[in-house]
């Protein structure tokens, strides 16, 4: 057996969510994903909390893709908070765990930098700010 039924469901859900997000980031429109997320966030408190706690990076990306930058900023902020909470719980002697956790920080920082870039109207006057952002990444 591969574990409990709930663990299997979470694992499959995670893969499906990431797969659908990858397709959405490539321009494939998926109403099912958006409907599911919207329903989950507006529905039962337990579903919303689970989605927000375990998938705040994915939620931030969904809202970036929808040009809902305020909600994306909220979830990026939640991602940072979750990272800091996890980081404080990892012993400084466990270097491999810290390095692994640091890798997840890159996505969060890049989403935040993108959101900051989109906030500044001056970034669209020339192409240079865009290229500067790409060089940083």
C-alpha positions as a printed Julia matrix, in Angstrom:
137×3 Matrix{Float64}:
   0.0    0.0     0.0
   1.15   3.54   -0.76
  -0.18   5.15    2.41
  -3.51   6.48    3.46
  -6.26   7.4     1.05
  -6.08  11.06    2.13
  -2.33  11.17    1.48
  -2.83   9.68   -1.99
  -5.55  12.22   -2.75
  -3.3   15.1    -1.63
  -0.45  13.77   -3.75
  -2.6   13.42   -6.86
  -4.24  16.8    -6.26
  -0.81  18.43   -6.0
   0.28  16.96   -9.32
  -2.95  17.91  -11.08
  -2.81  21.46   -9.72
   0.79  21.97  -10.85
   0.07  20.41  -14.23
  -2.94  22.66  -14.83
  -0.94  25.7   -13.7
   1.85  24.83  -16.11
  -0.67  24.63  -18.93
  -2.24  27.93  -17.84
   1.17  29.61  -17.81
   1.63  28.41  -21.4
  -1.63  30.07  -22.42
  -3.97  27.07  -22.25
  -7.18  28.41  -20.7
  -8.75  26.09  -18.11
 -12.09  27.14  -16.64
 -12.19  24.02  -14.45
  -9.08  25.08  -12.54
 -10.35  28.63  -12.01
 -13.79  27.38  -10.98
 -12.28  24.92   -8.51
 -10.03  27.54   -6.93
 -12.79  30.15   -6.77
 -15.23  27.65   -5.26
 -12.65  26.43   -2.74
 -11.69  29.92   -1.64
 -15.32  31.02   -1.24
 -16.63  27.73    0.08
 -16.07  25.82    3.27
 -13.54  27.27    5.66
 -11.62  23.99    5.92
 -11.15  23.74    2.15
 -10.01  27.36    1.91
  -7.56  27.02    4.79
  -6.1   23.81    3.37
  -5.67  25.33   -0.07
  -4.18  28.54    1.32
  -1.85  26.74    3.72
  -0.47  24.1     1.37
  -0.68  25.83   -1.99
  -0.1   29.56   -1.5
   2.59  29.59   -4.22
   0.16  28.08   -6.69
  -2.57  30.53   -5.67
  -0.19  33.45   -6.17
   0.62  32.19   -9.66
  -3.06  31.71  -10.52
  -3.81  35.3    -9.6
  -0.75  36.59  -11.46
  -1.97  34.77  -14.56
  -5.4   36.39  -14.09
  -3.82  39.86  -13.67
  -5.27  40.03  -10.16
  -2.1   41.46   -8.67
  -3.58  42.47   -5.32
  -4.62  38.91   -4.51
  -1.33  37.62   -5.92
   0.57  39.98   -3.6
  -1.43  38.67   -0.66
  -0.5   35.06   -1.45
   3.15  35.92   -2.11
   3.19  37.55    1.32
   1.67  34.37    2.78
   4.39  32.36    1.03
   7.1   34.48    2.64
   5.48  34.06    6.03
   5.27  30.28    5.58
   8.9   30.21    4.48
  10.0   32.15    7.55
   8.0   29.88    9.85
   9.55  26.79    8.26
  13.03  28.31    8.27
  12.86  29.07   12.0
  11.91  25.46   12.64
  14.92  24.01   10.83
  18.02  23.55   12.93
  21.08  25.41   11.66
  22.93  22.09   11.86
  20.69  20.49    9.22
  22.31  22.11    6.21
  20.67  19.9     3.57
  17.18  20.78    4.79
  18.01  24.47    4.82
  19.42  24.32    1.29
  16.36  22.47    0.08
  14.05  25.03    1.68
  16.06  27.9     0.19
  15.34  26.6    -3.31
  11.64  27.26   -2.8
  12.41  30.87   -1.93
  13.53  31.66   -5.49
  10.02  31.25   -6.93
   8.56  33.45   -4.23
  11.14  36.19   -4.76
  10.66  36.13   -8.53
   6.89  36.43   -8.17
   7.36  39.37   -5.8
   9.8   41.06   -8.18
   7.35  40.58  -11.05
   4.53  42.12   -9.02
   6.73  45.07   -8.06
   7.7   45.48  -11.71
   4.04  45.53  -12.77
   3.22  48.2   -10.15
   5.55  50.8   -11.63
   4.09  52.5   -14.71
   7.54  53.81  -15.66
   8.64  50.25  -16.39
   6.59  50.32  -19.58
   8.1   53.47  -21.1
  11.07  51.55  -22.51
  12.12  47.92  -22.72
  15.18  48.41  -20.49
  13.41  47.78  -17.13
  12.09  44.51  -18.51
  15.55  43.39  -19.6
  16.96  44.44  -16.21
  14.39  42.21  -14.54
  15.32  39.28  -16.75
  19.02  39.76  -15.99
  18.28  39.65  -12.25
  16.48  36.35  -12.69
